[in-house]
């Protein structure tokens, strides 16, 4: 299962350096944290290294049956799906990927990148590499925006789309804890400070402010993986923040606006009524104008609704996939 991870030299002019020896330890840490989660929450999960056109990433795979692709949010990683991997694998071949510059994927410099082109290329390459003609997708937050763009541009590749938590791309406003990271100069300095000095309790408090309604449900094993992900991918994460945020919040080119009405892929939004990013009513306004969108409220849940209500969220996912 283990092998030393190497940064892939890139021919397209982005970061092109080999993985330095001093970083091997943090890779080991993240692998160990991930394996602790596998042993406890999802025994039998397989770890795959998968190439795409601009590098290599990791995919966690468990279960058999129809494929189900999981796409995590910004500054996150595949490990945050562990609370529901085993549940989803009862009826699906679950494939949870790490987006570039996240988890155990290759580093990625997002500076100057057209994010919608990037999202389309990455997800198309991954679906191709996994030999899937079409696939059901569950995505969160920025991963939801990536997946919505992919469904808009390549509708034949996404059979159903489930947005777990409010997707990015609805509006510019983001929680103030994130908006400050978009401030020119100061935001990058603050982001570096935060990522360098994360602790379990600081992380639990931050998640309780913007990601989950019940931070007491976050256990140390999951938080350890979150902390190592932040340390390992700091450079990529800072470039990602700079590409998606400005002083006003989410950058204007990332707002889909009327394009939400153009989605033809059957789409369900599992929206926590305590979501700090957007209220369920905003999704319901979208659904009123597009019959392909369905909003399902998740009581007592935040932006990562499967953390707060895993059984309920999985039940809604399975209900939608067979509808």
C-alpha positions in Angstrom: 0.0 0.0 0.0 2.8 2.4 0.9 5.2 3.8 -1.6 7.2 7.0 -1.5 5.1 9.8 -3.1 6.9 11.9 -5.7 5.9 15.2 -7.1 5.5 14.8 -10.8 7.6 17.1 -13.0 5.2 19.1 -15.2 5.7 20.0 -18.8 3.1 22.8 -18.7 5.3 25.2 -16.8 3.7 25.0 -13.3 5.5 23.7 -10.2 8.1 21.3 -11.4 10.2 20.0 -8.6 10.8 16.7 -7.0 9.2 16.0 -3.6 11.9 17.0 -1.1 13.1 14.6 1.5 12.0 16.8 4.4 8.4 16.4 3.2 8.4 12.6 3.2 7.6 12.6 6.9 4.3 14.6 6.5 3.3 12.2 3.7 3.9 9.3 6.1 1.8 11.1 8.7 -1.1 11.6 6.4 -1.0 8.0 5.2 -0.9 6.8 8.8 -3.9 9.1 9.8 -5.8 7.8 6.7 -5.1 4.2 7.5 -6.3 4.7 11.1 -9.6 6.0 9.6 -9.7 3.0 7.2 -9.2 0.5 10.0 -11.9 2.1 12.2 -14.5 3.4 9.8 -14.1 1.6 6.4 -12.2 -1.6 6.5 -11.4 -2.9 3.0 -10.9 0.5 1.5 -8.4 0.3 -1.3 -5.9 3.2 -2.0 -5.2 3.9 -5.7 -2.8 6.3 -7.4 -4.4 7.6 -10.5 -2.8 9.8 -13.2 -4.5 12.7 -14.9 -3.2 15.0 -17.6 -1.4 17.3 -15.2 -0.1 14.9 -12.5 -1.3 12.3 -10.1 -3.7 11.9 -7.3 -5.2 9.5 -4.8 -8.5 7.7 -5.0 -10.0 5.8 -2.1 -12.2 2.9 -3.3 -14.6 0.7 -1.4 -17.6 -1.5 -2.2 -19.1 -3.0 -5.3 -22.0 -2.0 -7.5 -22.8 1.1 -9.5 -19.9 3.6 -9.3 -20.3 6.7 -7.1 -17.7 9.5 -7.3 -17.2 11.7 -4.2 -15.7 15.2 -4.8 -14.6 17.1 -1.7 -14.6 20.8 -1.1 -11.9 23.5 -1.0 -8.9 23.0 1.4 -10.4 19.5 2.2 -9.6 16.0 1.2 -11.1 12.6 0.6 -10.7 11.6 4.2 -13.6 13.8 5.2 -15.9 11.3 3.6 -14.9 8.6 6.0 -18.0 9.0 8.3 -20.2 7.7 5.4 -17.9 5.6 3.2 -18.9 2.3 4.8 -22.6 3.3 4.6 -22.4 4.3 0.9 -20.5 1.1 0.1 -23.4 -1.0 1.0 -24.9 -0.5 -2.5 -22.1 1.3 -4.5 -18.6 1.1 -5.6 -17.5 4.3 -3.9 -14.6 6.4 -5.4 -13.4 9.3 -3.2 -10.8 11.4 -4.9 -8.3 14.0 -3.7 -8.5 17.2 -5.9 -5.1 18.6 -7.0 -3.2 20.2 -4.2 -5.3 18.5 -1.6 -4.9 15.3 0.5 -2.3 13.0 -1.1 -2.6 14.5 -4.6 0.3 16.2 -6.3 1.0 19.8 -5.4 -0.8 22.3 -7.7 -0.3 26.0 -8.3 -3.7 27.6 -8.9 -2.3 31.0 -9.7 -3.7 32.3 -12.9 -5.7 29.1 -13.6 -9.1 29.3 -15.3 -10.8 27.3 -12.6 -13.8 26.1 -14.7 -11.5 24.8 -17.4 -9.4 23.1 -14.7 -12.4 21.6 -13.0 -13.7 20.2 -16.4 -10.2 18.8 -17.3 -9.6 17.2 -14.0 -13.0 15.5 -13.6 -13.0 14.4 -17.2 -9.5 12.9 -16.9 -10.5 11.2 -13.7 -13.7 9.7 -15.1 -11.7 8.5 -18.1 -8.9 7.1 -15.9 -11.4 5.2 -13.8 -12.9 3.8 -17.0 -16.3 5.2 -16.4 -18.5 6.2 -19.3 -20.9 8.1 -17.0 -21.1 8.3 -13.2 -23.2 9.5 -10.3 -21.5 12.2 -8.3 -21.7 13.4 -4.7 -19.9 16.7 -4.1 -19.5 19.3 -1.4 -19.0 23.1 -1.5 -16.2 24.0 -4.0 -16.3 20.4 -5.2 -20.0 21.0 -5.8 -19.2 24.0 -8.1 -16.5 21.9 -9.9 -19.1 19.1 -10.4 -21.9 21.5 -11.5 -19.6 23.0 -14.1 -18.6 19.5 -15.3 -22.3 18.5 -15.6 -23.0 21.7 -17.5 -20.2 21.2 -20.0 -20.3 17.4 -20.3 -23.8 16.4 -19.3 -23.4 12.9 -20.7 -20.6 12.1 -18.2 -22.7 12.8 -15.0 -25.8 10.7 -14.7 -27.0 12.2 -11.4 -25.5 15.0 -9.2 -25.9 15.3 -5.4 -24.7 18.5 -3.8 -24.1 17.7 -0.1 -24.0 21.2 1.5 -24.5 24.5 -0.2 -22.4 24.5 -3.4 -20.0 27.3 -4.1 -21.0 29.6 -7.0 -24.3 30.8 -5.7 -23.1 34.2 -4.4 -20.0 36.1 -3.5 -20.6 36.3 0.2 -18.7 33.8 2.3 -18.4 33.5 6.1 -16.2 36.2 7.6 -13.7 33.7 8.8 -12.9 32.9 5.2 -13.5 36.3 3.7 -10.5 37.8 5.6 -8.3 35.2 3.8 -9.1 37.0 0.5 -7.6 40.3 1.6 -4.6 41.3 -0.6 -1.3 40.5 1.2 -2.7 40.1 4.7 -4.9 37.2 3.7 -2.0 35.0 2.6 0.0 35.9 5.7 -2.9 35.0 8.0 -3.6 31.8 6.1 0.0 30.7 6.4 -0.1 31.4 10.2 -3.4 29.5 10.7 -2.2 26.4 8.7 1.2 26.4 10.5 -0.4 26.5 14.0 -3.5 24.3 13.7 -4.3 22.2 16.7 -7.2 19.8 17.3 -9.1 22.3 19.4 -8.6 25.2 17.0 -9.7 23.1 14.1 -12.7 21.9 16.1 -13.7 25.5 16.9 -13.2 26.6 13.3 -15.3 23.7 11.9 -18.0 24.5 14.5 -18.1 28.1 13.2 -18.5 27.4 9.5 -18.7 23.7 8.6 -20.7 21.6 11.1 -23.5 22.3 13.5 -22.2 19.7 16.1 -18.4 20.1 16.5 -18.5 17.7 19.5 -19.1 14.9 16.9 -15.6 15.5 15.4 -13.2 12.9 16.8 -9.5 13.2 17.2 -8.7 10.6 14.5 -10.5 12.6 11.8 -9.1 15.9 13.0 -5.5 14.5 12.9 -5.9 13.8 9.2 -7.4 17.3 8.7 -4.4 18.9 10.4 -1.8 17.0 8.4 -3.6 17.8 5.2 -3.3 21.5 6.0 0.4 21.2 6.8 1.3 19.1 3.8 -0.6 21.2 1.2 -0.1 24.7 2.6 1.5 26.1 -0.6 -1.2 24.6 -2.8 -4.0 25.8 -0.4 -2.7 29.3 -0.3 -2.6 29.5 -4.1 -6.1 28.1 -4.2 -7.4 30.7 -1.7 -5.9 33.4 -3.9 -7.6 32.1 -6.9 -11.1 31.8 -5.4 -11.3 34.7 -2.9 -10.9 38.4 -3.1 -11.7 41.1 -0.5 -15.4 40.8 -1.4 -15.6 37.0 -1.0 -15.9 34.5 -3.8 -14.5 36.0 -7.1 -17.2 37.2 -9.5 -16.2 34.9 -12.4 -17.0 31.9 -10.1 -20.7 32.9 -9.7 -22.8 30.7 -12.0 -25.8 32.9 -11.8 -28.3 32.1 -14.5 -26.3 29.0 -15.5 -27.8 27.2 -12.6 -31.0 27.1 -14.7 -29.2 25.4 -17.5 -28.4 22.2 -15.5 -30.1 19.3 -17.2 -28.5 16.6 -15.0 -31.0 15.4 -12.3 -29.6 17.2 -9.2 -30.4 17.0 -5.5 -29.1 19.5 -3.0 -28.9 18.1 0.6 -28.9 21.4 2.4 -28.3 21.7 6.2 -30.6 24.2 7.8 -27.6 25.5 9.7 -25.3 25.9 6.7 -23.1 28.9 7.3 -22.6 29.6 3.6 -26.1 29.7 2.2 -29.6 29.2 3.5 -31.8 26.4 2.1 -34.2 29.1 0.9 -31.6 30.2 -1.7 -31.5 26.7 -3.1 -35.2 26.5 -3.1 -35.4 29.7 -5.2 -33.1 28.0 -7.7 -35.2 24.9 -7.8 -38.3 26.9 -8.4 -36.8 27.9 -11.8 -35.2 24.5 -12.8 -37.3 21.3 -12.6 -34.0 19.3 -12.6 -33.0 20.6 -9.2 -34.4 19.2 -6.0 -33.7 20.7 -2.5 -33.8 18.4 0.5 -33.4 20.1 3.9 -31.3 18.3 6.5 -32.4 19.4 10.0 -29.7 20.3 12.5 -26.9 20.0 9.9 -24.2 22.4 8.7 -22.1 22.8 5.5 -20.9 19.2 5.8 -24.3 17.6 6.5 -23.0 14.0 6.5 -20.9 14.8 9.5 -23.9 16.0 11.5 -26.4 13.5 10.2 -24.7 10.6 8.4 -27.6 8.1 8.4 -30.1 10.7 7.1 -27.8 12.0 4.4 -26.9 8.5 3.2 -30.6 7.6 3.1 -31.4 10.7 1.0 -28.5 9.9 -1.3 -29.7 6.4 -1.9 -33.3 7.5 -2.3 -32.3 10.0 -5.0 -30.1 7.5 -6.8 -32.9 5.0 -7.3 -35.6 7.6 -8.1 
